[in-house]
Amino acid sequence: MAKEKDDKKSDRNGAKEKKGDKEKEKTIKSKDKDTSKEKDKDKEQDKDRGRKEDRKSDRSDVKKEAKASEKTASRSKARSEASEKPDKSKQAEKSAKAKSSKESSKTNSKEKEKEKTKEKEKKEDEKERSKDSKPEKRKATSEANGSSKPPPSKKAKKEASRSRSDSPPPAPKLEQEKKASPARQPSAPPAEKAREDSRSSSSSSSRSSSVRRRRKEREAARGAGGFSMTASGPAAEAVTTYMPNSLLPVPDKVQGLLQNSQNLAFEVARMKQAVEAASHPRELPEERETVLKMATRLHECLLDPVNRPQLMARTNLESIHLNEEGMVVLKASSKKGLQKAMGQLKRIAYHCQWGCNPTKVAALLAEQGKPVQTVVVRLAATSNKLHSHEERLSAKVNKLRIGSQAGACRLVLEGVPGVSRKHCTITFEPDKGTCYVQDLSTNGTFLNGKRLPRPPYKNPQEARVRLFHGDELFFRLRTDDAEELGYVVNILELS
């Protein structure tokens, strides 16, 4: 027994020692792990430091390279500028040469133009000489000179005037007397005297020609001021007129107006006609007439004996009839009147697409009647699936909306296939006393068998169609599989 106890104790002690060894191993392993982790951290920190240092060195290298590139760029710029300077000087020389060549060409062209003008002046002087020179003066000059020489030109006259202006001032009396004395100064030869006489005669002839020109220009200006060209020259007789009840002479312009009063009246009348034609252009007969192609039912209702006078009064047409081809011919007093009549007929034709009869056309032709305060709209159902409805519409409550949504519609149609939440709306306008229907659905609303215009609308006026007493409003037309669903509309006015 004692041995067994000792064995058990030894086993226990061995187990305890094993446990202690295991715990020591665990602690040693944990310490080793911690040390390895610390080593790894130190390595990572060293790596980070190395990376940072590498980055710093890279940045410094980049900065050095940038500075070096800037220096090289500045040096290359300086070299290029130094090389461009002689190029600029060359370009300046070239531009100066081009400018000088242009200036020389301009001066040459100016000289050529001056030469041309001089030649023209010479030709004109020769023509004037041939016109103004008289045979007597020619004879005198030929006798004096021994040969017939042409009178001096304008150029010679200008030179003579310049020489006169440039000549020195007159000498005193003593010097003039000395010069005039025959003892000291010899007499001029007869040839020189003849030349001087010819020059004086030519200058006098040129002056007389310039005076004649001025007279002609003045007479032409007087004629233009009087709205007519009067005869000029020696044939025209100078007639002086005086103001009424006075001895003062009438000015030349007023005199021309008085002499040509008939021409003035004619011109004023012509101006009036031009102004009237511009303000009131003439209208061609084709612009007051037009031909329309209409449906037979529509023109029958329009040309009905009851509706015809109402149509003529509303549209202000002169005549309306059918031609041989069955087209409607309209004739108005003016183009604007024809356009107004076309607008009225277009409105009637639009609403008559959904049923046409004489009473409907008469209602559309009628002018705006008295305002109606309230209207009773009765909708009689055409199928057992619908129930009839009656609604009073006035200025306060002027809309009756039909659909499957309870909160938004006054007439709710539940469980009816093809009816939208907001299907259509009947609107009452008390000022006109009329009702209109508008389609809001996706499947469509039909008035007298034709579908109403669907959104989007080209014109807002085409969104609504006028509703008349006895019209049929359907949500679905009759087919082989299903019956029609809708109402017959009855409209009663309450005055």
C-alpha positions as MATLAB code, in Angstrom:
seq = 'MAKEKDDKKSDRNGAKEKKGDKEKEKTIKSKDKDTSKEKDKDKEQDKDRGRKEDRKSDRSDVKKEAKASEKTASRSKARSEASEKPDKSKQAEKSAKAKSSKESSKTNSKEKEKEKTKEKEKKEDEKERSKDSKPEKRKATSEANGSSKPPPSKKAKKEASRSRSDSPPPAPKLEQEKKASPARQPSAPPAEKAREDSRSSSSSSSRSSSVRRRRKEREAARGAGGFSMTASGPAAEAVTTYMPNSLLPVPDKVQGLLQNSQNLAFEVARMKQAVEAASHPRELPEERETVLKMATRLHECLLDPVNRPQLMARTNLESIHLNEEGMVVLKASSKKGLQKAMGQLKRIAYHCQWGCNPTKVAALLAEQGKPVQTVVVRLAATSNKLHSHEERLSAKVNKLRIGSQAGACRLVLEGVPGVSRKHCTITFEPDKGTCYVQDLSTNGTFLNGKRLPRPPYKNPQEARVRLFHGDELFFRLRTDDAEELGYVVNILELS';
ca = [
       0.000    0.000    0.000;
       2.768    2.348    0.892;
       4.490    1.610   -2.398;
       1.379    2.379   -4.294;
       1.090    5.695   -2.514;
       4.718    6.505   -3.266;
       4.168    5.597   -6.917;
       1.132    7.830   -7.128;
       3.073   10.700   -5.559;
       5.924   10.193   -7.968;
       3.485   10.139  -10.880;
       1.897   13.308   -9.644;
       5.258   14.985   -9.226;
       6.259   13.842  -12.724;
       3.055   15.237  -14.139;
       3.642   18.522  -12.334;
       7.185   18.691  -13.628;
       5.954   17.997  -17.151;
       3.399   20.794  -16.818;
       6.078   23.162  -15.534;
       8.325   22.242  -18.433;
       5.533   22.849  -20.874;
       4.751   26.228  -19.345;
       8.458   27.130  -19.469;
       8.533   26.135  -23.130;
       5.458   28.226  -23.811;
       6.968   31.264  -22.053;
      10.218   30.744  -23.976;
       8.311   30.478  -27.265;
       6.264   33.627  -26.477;
       9.480   35.478  -25.598;
      11.020   34.289  -28.856;
       7.959   35.485  -30.798;
       8.094   38.883  -29.070;
      11.767   39.240  -29.848;
      11.169   38.224  -33.493;
       8.361   40.729  -33.773;
      10.570   43.465  -32.318;
      13.299   42.526  -34.741;
      10.821   42.678  -37.638;
       9.653   46.106  -36.468;
      13.227   47.318  -36.242;
      13.895   46.000  -39.730;
      10.785   47.721  -41.097;
      11.754   50.974  -39.379;
      15.237   50.682  -40.865;
      13.718   50.058  -44.281;
      11.436   53.113  -43.895;
      14.395   55.234  -42.874;
      16.330   53.989  -45.855;
      13.412   54.736  -48.150;
      13.056   58.244  -46.740;
      16.755   58.875  -47.197;
      16.531   57.519  -50.753;
      13.606   59.842  -51.472;
      15.493   62.819  -50.066;
      18.515   61.973  -52.194;
      16.260   61.531  -55.260;
      14.650   64.918  -54.655;
      17.999   66.607  -54.259;
      19.169   64.926  -57.479;
      16.020   66.123  -59.296;
      16.567   69.671  -58.052;
      20.176   69.575  -59.179;
      19.143   68.279  -62.595;
      16.444   71.013  -62.900;
      18.979   73.710  -62.023;
      21.421   72.296  -64.535;
      18.715   72.172  -67.247;
      17.740   75.793  -66.473;
      21.357   76.875  -66.798;
      21.710   75.073  -70.115;
      18.433   76.584  -71.355;
      19.539   80.096  -70.393;
      22.847   79.566  -72.168;
      21.095   78.270  -75.292;
      18.742   81.279  -75.231;
      21.663   83.672  -74.971;
      23.371   81.934  -77.878;
      20.179   81.998  -79.976;
      19.649   85.699  -79.238;
      23.247   86.416  -80.166;
      22.763   84.476  -83.423;
      19.399   86.154  -84.123;
      20.799   89.687  -83.891;
      22.610   89.548  -87.228;
      19.522   87.872  -88.713;
      17.397   90.759  -87.467;
      19.830   93.263  -88.947;
      19.625   91.406  -92.255;
      15.840   91.407  -92.106;
      15.858   95.152  -91.348;
      18.085   95.731  -94.371;
      15.784   93.644  -96.544;
      12.698   95.523  -95.287;
      14.456   98.866  -95.900;
      15.323   97.758  -99.428;
      11.722   96.644 -100.034;
      10.408   99.974  -98.715;
      12.817  101.927 -100.882;
      11.789   99.885 -103.943;
       8.115  100.498 -103.159;
       8.718  104.218 -102.720;
      10.649  104.393 -105.966;
       7.825  102.568 -107.775;
       5.312  104.974 -106.229;
       7.361  107.997 -107.287;
       7.667  106.575 -110.805;
       3.922  106.035 -110.970;
       3.309  109.571 -109.682;
       5.673  110.995 -112.296;
       3.896  109.042 -115.009;
       0.533  110.355 -113.800;
       1.889  113.920 -113.785;
       3.140  113.476 -117.329;
      -0.269  112.172 -118.388;
      -2.048  115.110 -116.761;
       0.365  117.518 -118.444;
      -0.336  115.932 -121.830;
      -4.081  116.210 -121.205;
      -3.690  119.874 -120.254;
      -1.693  120.528 -123.417;
      -4.397  118.920 -125.551;
      -7.125  120.940 -123.821;
      -5.122  124.164 -124.306;
      -4.743  123.404 -127.993;
      -8.502  122.801 -128.303;
      -9.286  126.058 -126.493;
      -6.873  127.967 -128.670;
      -8.434  126.580 -131.816;
     -11.913  127.591 -130.581;
     -11.202  130.994 -129.026;
      -8.548  132.376 -131.437;
     -10.060  134.786 -133.980;
      -8.840  135.277 -137.566;
      -8.052  138.968 -137.039;
      -5.719  138.315 -134.107;
      -4.054  135.518 -136.012;
      -3.375  137.933 -138.905;
      -1.921  140.538 -136.553;
       0.385  138.056 -134.882;
       1.492  136.647 -138.252;
       2.298  140.152 -139.590;
       4.248  141.044 -136.432;
       6.281  137.849 -136.192;
       6.518  137.070 -139.883;
       5.100  133.627 -139.249;
       1.939  132.266 -137.632;
       2.831  131.065 -134.091;
       0.279  129.494 -131.723;
      -0.713  131.446 -128.603;
       0.985  130.498 -125.323;
      -0.377  127.565 -123.314;
      -1.573  127.456 -119.715;
       1.889  126.384 -118.626;
       3.402  129.520 -120.219;
       0.778  131.649 -118.482;
       1.656  130.131 -115.099;
       5.384  130.736 -115.718;
       4.663  134.323 -116.697;
       2.654  134.934 -113.527;
       5.441  133.371 -111.428;
       8.067  135.577 -113.116;
       5.901  138.625 -112.356;
       5.569  137.646 -108.708;
       9.309  136.867 -108.454;
      10.356  140.136 -110.175;
      12.042  142.798 -107.942;
      10.106  145.785 -106.582;
       9.752  148.910 -108.785;
      12.784  151.239 -108.861;
      12.599  154.837 -107.700;
      11.631  157.685 -110.053;
      15.154  158.762 -110.844;
      16.183  155.269 -111.906;
      13.023  154.922 -114.032;
      13.703  158.215 -115.749;
      17.293  157.149 -116.400;
      16.145  153.849 -117.842;
      13.501  155.560 -119.951;
      15.963  158.158 -121.341;
      16.762  157.392 -125.034;
      20.356  158.568 -124.699;
      21.472  155.947 -122.249;
      19.114  152.994 -123.219;
      18.638  151.931 -126.827;
      15.117  151.372 -128.221;
      13.737  147.810 -128.431;
      13.635  146.126 -131.825;
      10.252  145.800 -133.625;
      10.264  141.961 -133.396;
      10.276  142.038 -129.598;
       7.431  144.553 -129.586;
       5.361  142.258 -131.787;
       5.988  139.337 -129.460;
       4.838  141.337 -126.465;
       1.681  142.377 -128.339;
       0.928  138.752 -129.228;
       1.356  137.688 -125.577;
      -0.998  140.378 -124.352;
      -3.601  139.454 -126.986;
      -3.398  135.732 -126.047;
      -3.796  136.490 -122.332;
      -6.838  138.686 -123.069;
      -8.375  135.938 -125.218;
      -7.892  133.330 -122.434;
      -9.512  135.702 -119.921;
     -12.489  136.244 -122.194;
     -12.904  132.445 -122.640;
     -12.852  131.899 -118.837;
     -15.473  134.657 -118.409;
     -17.706  132.979 -120.990;
     -17.437  129.657 -119.198;
     -18.447  131.190 -115.903;
     -21.474  132.822 -117.543;
     -22.550  129.490 -119.034;
     -22.205  127.738 -115.649;
     -24.272  130.441 -113.941;
     -27.024  130.204 -116.538;
     -27.083  126.392 -116.219;
     -27.360  126.703 -112.416;
     -30.249  129.159 -112.796;
     -32.031  126.769 -115.125;
     -31.540  123.883 -112.668;
     -32.944  125.976 -109.803;
     -36.098  126.650 -111.859;
     -36.658  122.894 -112.595;
     -35.982  123.440 -116.302;
     -33.081  124.117 -118.648;
     -33.293  127.597 -120.139;
     -31.595  128.571 -123.388;
     -28.102  130.019 -122.840;
     -26.015  132.193 -125.097;
     -26.744  135.176 -127.286;
     -30.040  133.666 -128.521;
     -31.586  133.783 -125.005;
     -33.328  137.065 -124.186;
     -32.877  138.471 -120.661;
     -36.351  138.978 -119.159;
     -36.567  140.716 -115.788;
     -39.658  140.272 -113.618;
     -40.660  142.262 -110.575;
     -42.429  141.408 -107.345;
     -46.174  142.153 -107.268;
     -47.026  145.665 -105.950;
     -43.312  146.553 -105.800;
     -40.389  147.558 -108.021;
     -37.963  145.012 -106.547;
     -36.660  142.440 -109.077;
     -37.479  138.779 -108.472;
     -34.482  136.500 -107.691;
     -33.346  134.137 -110.415;
     -34.504  130.944 -108.607;
     -37.965  132.361 -107.923;
     -38.182  133.584 -111.497;
     -37.434  130.053 -112.759;
     -40.170  128.649 -110.518;
     -42.724  131.186 -111.789;
     -41.873  130.544 -115.419;
     -42.145  126.748 -115.010;
     -45.274  126.591 -112.827;
     -46.930  124.017 -115.098;
     -43.983  121.657 -114.824;
     -44.012  122.094 -111.050;
     -47.710  121.218 -110.802;
     -47.158  118.125 -112.941;
     -44.231  116.976 -110.787;
     -46.195  117.521 -107.536;
     -49.110  115.464 -108.880;
     -46.733  112.707 -109.909;
     -45.169  112.695 -106.421;
     -48.641  112.395 -104.840;
     -49.440  109.417 -107.032;
     -46.164  107.741 -106.060;
     -46.846  108.263 -102.334;
     -50.394  106.909 -102.632;
     -49.174  103.882 -104.570;
     -46.548  103.175 -101.898;
     -48.988  103.553  -98.976;
     -51.927  101.746 -100.636;
     -50.598   99.177 -103.103;
     -53.022   97.980 -105.724;
     -54.476   94.565 -105.153;
     -54.786   92.197 -108.026;
     -58.187   90.568 -108.594;
     -56.522   87.170 -108.116;
     -55.599   88.102 -104.505;
     -59.280   88.708 -103.628;
     -60.453   85.337 -104.972;
     -59.674   81.784 -103.951;
     -60.909   78.267 -104.564;
     -61.374   75.751 -101.720;
     -61.902   72.029 -101.732;
     -64.514   71.054  -99.096;
     -66.389   67.966  -98.092;
     -69.761   67.772  -99.808;
     -71.647   67.642  -96.511;
     -69.866   70.742  -95.223;
     -70.483   72.966  -98.260;
     -74.081   71.758  -98.428;
     -74.604   72.895  -94.821;
     -72.792   76.197  -95.442;
     -74.774   76.974  -98.628;
     -78.049   75.990  -97.015;
     -80.723   78.686  -97.644;
     -80.934   79.314  -93.883;
     -77.164   79.515  -93.272;
     -76.080   81.317  -96.480;
     -77.068   84.891  -95.464;
     -75.572   84.323  -92.007;
     -72.332   83.114  -93.648;
     -72.168   86.207  -95.925;
     -72.763   88.544  -92.986;
     -70.199   86.870  -90.710;
     -67.398   86.579  -93.306;
     -68.131   89.836  -95.292;
     -67.726   87.976  -98.580;
     -69.000   89.447 -101.841;
     -69.936   86.054 -103.277;
     -69.620   82.333 -102.604;
     -70.587   79.636 -105.118;
     -69.616   76.266 -106.560;
     -67.725   75.954 -109.836;
     -68.066   73.214 -112.431;
     -65.579   70.952 -110.626;
     -67.524   71.147 -107.357;
     -65.020   73.460 -105.647;
     -66.096   76.402 -103.476;
     -65.162   79.830 -104.934;
     -64.802   82.710 -102.459;
     -64.620   86.380 -103.494;
     -63.976   89.240 -101.061;
     -63.636   93.014 -101.348;
     -59.986   93.006 -100.229;
     -57.126   90.683  -99.426;
     -57.535   91.167  -95.665;
     -61.250   90.437  -95.885;
     -60.491   87.203  -97.728;
     -57.996   86.172  -95.038;
     -60.550   86.803  -92.263;
     -63.189   84.772  -94.089;
     -60.695   81.927  -94.546;
     -60.018   81.942  -90.796;
     -63.746   81.678  -89.985;
     -64.269   78.826  -92.442;
     -61.218   76.991  -91.093;
     -62.655   77.104  -87.549;
     -66.038   75.797  -88.744;
     -64.429   73.004  -90.799;
     -62.316   71.921  -87.793;
     -65.290   71.468  -85.433;
     -67.406   69.847  -88.178;
     -64.953   66.934  -88.445;
     -66.856   65.292  -85.544;
     -70.286   65.461  -87.159;
     -71.813   68.025  -89.503;
     -75.412   69.208  -89.818;
     -77.148   72.548  -90.598;
     -77.978   73.290  -86.938;
     -74.362   72.731  -85.882;
     -73.066   75.006  -88.671;
     -75.651   77.661  -87.728;
     -74.481   77.524  -84.111;
     -70.837   77.916  -85.209;
     -71.724   80.824  -87.523;
     -73.719   82.609  -84.821;
     -71.950   85.454  -83.079;
     -71.171   85.302  -79.377;
     -74.549   85.224  -77.626;
     -75.565   86.193  -74.160;
     -73.596   84.687  -71.281;
     -75.162   81.623  -69.616;
     -74.834   81.166  -65.858;
     -75.514   77.432  -65.497;
     -75.818   74.417  -67.771;
     -77.136   70.904  -67.020;
     -75.134   68.136  -68.698;
     -76.946   64.770  -68.797;
     -74.997   61.711  -69.821;
     -77.287   58.826  -70.885;
     -75.410   55.479  -70.771;
     -75.486   53.262  -73.875;
     -74.454   50.063  -71.990;
     -75.501   48.218  -68.821;
     -71.912   48.371  -67.549;
     -72.186   52.160  -67.163;
     -74.605   54.248  -65.144;
     -76.130   57.533  -66.307;
     -75.014   60.794  -64.746;
     -76.285   64.384  -64.436;
     -74.113   67.398  -63.518;
     -74.691   71.142  -63.155;
     -71.845   73.301  -64.484;
     -71.460   77.003  -63.680;
     -68.753   79.644  -63.343;
     -67.673   78.228  -59.961;
     -67.719   74.551  -60.985;
     -67.117   74.508  -64.746;
     -65.436   71.090  -65.257;
     -66.731   67.528  -65.298;
     -63.848   65.034  -65.327;
     -64.535   61.367  -66.172;
     -62.169   58.538  -65.190;
     -61.409   55.673  -62.781;
     -59.609   57.725  -60.072;
     -62.012   58.556  -57.240;
     -60.315   61.685  -55.844;
     -59.618   63.433  -59.166;
     -62.848   62.649  -61.118;
     -66.449   63.685  -60.517;
     -67.795   60.785  -62.604;
     -65.934   57.640  -61.460;
     -66.088   54.523  -63.700;
     -64.766   51.532  -61.715;
     -64.075   48.172  -63.305;
     -64.596   49.411  -66.865;
     -61.832   48.119  -69.174;
     -60.037   50.740  -71.286;
     -60.936   53.714  -69.041;
     -57.945   55.696  -67.762;
     -57.610   57.317  -64.343;
     -58.289   60.717  -65.966;
     -59.992   59.828  -69.230;
     -61.621   63.040  -70.509;
     -62.918   66.432  -69.347;
     -66.056   68.421  -70.257;
     -65.471   72.181  -69.747;
     -68.185   74.856  -69.624;
     -67.419   78.483  -70.622;
     -70.152   80.782  -69.267;
     -69.034   83.817  -71.321;
     -69.686   81.966  -74.604;
     -72.413   79.665  -73.278;
     -70.708   76.614  -74.848;
     -69.225   73.282  -73.731;
     -65.968   71.669  -74.905;
     -64.562   68.148  -74.527;
     -60.877   67.224  -74.245;
     -59.210   63.804  -74.346;
     -56.683   62.946  -71.594;
     -56.479   59.158  -72.004;
     -54.072   56.724  -73.607;
     -56.693   54.471  -75.227;
     -58.647   57.398  -76.694;
     -62.040   59.099  -76.532;
     -64.402   59.057  -79.526;
     -66.910   61.781  -80.442;
     -69.571   60.719  -82.954;
     -67.386   57.781  -84.030;
     -64.142   59.755  -84.579;
     -61.278   59.913  -82.129;
     -60.565   63.237  -80.447;
     -57.119   64.845  -80.875;
     -54.564   63.232  -78.601;
     -51.683   64.945  -76.796;
     -49.194   66.404  -77.574;
     -51.081   69.139  -79.473;
     -49.590   71.268  -82.246;
     -51.812   74.217  -81.284;
     -53.511   74.727  -77.889;
     -56.756   75.594  -79.714;
     -56.854   72.107  -81.247;
     -56.863   70.427  -77.816;
     -60.615   70.953  -77.329;
     -63.601   70.234  -79.548;
     -66.996   71.889  -79.147;
     -69.711   69.667  -77.699;
     -73.303   69.953  -78.949;
     -76.643   68.638  -77.761;
     -77.165   65.054  -79.054;
     -73.464   64.175  -79.559;
     -72.275   60.644  -78.718;
     -69.238   60.315  -76.424;
     -67.660   56.820  -76.400;
     -64.707   55.307  -74.539;
     -64.695   52.158  -76.685;
     -66.266   51.505  -80.077;
     -68.301   48.443  -80.957;
     -66.379   45.402  -82.152;
     -67.225   41.736  -82.831;
     -66.081   40.700  -79.356;
     -67.245   43.667  -77.251;
     -70.025   46.215  -77.164;
     -69.587   49.968  -77.268;
     -69.179   51.901  -74.018;
     -70.187   55.563  -73.799;
     -72.866   58.195  -73.329;
     -75.286   60.327  -75.310;
     -74.783   63.971  -74.306;
     -77.789   66.193  -73.535;
     -77.080   69.888  -72.797;
     -79.759   72.120  -71.254;
     -79.230   75.823  -70.600;
     -80.662   77.329  -67.407;
     -81.123   81.087  -67.688;
];
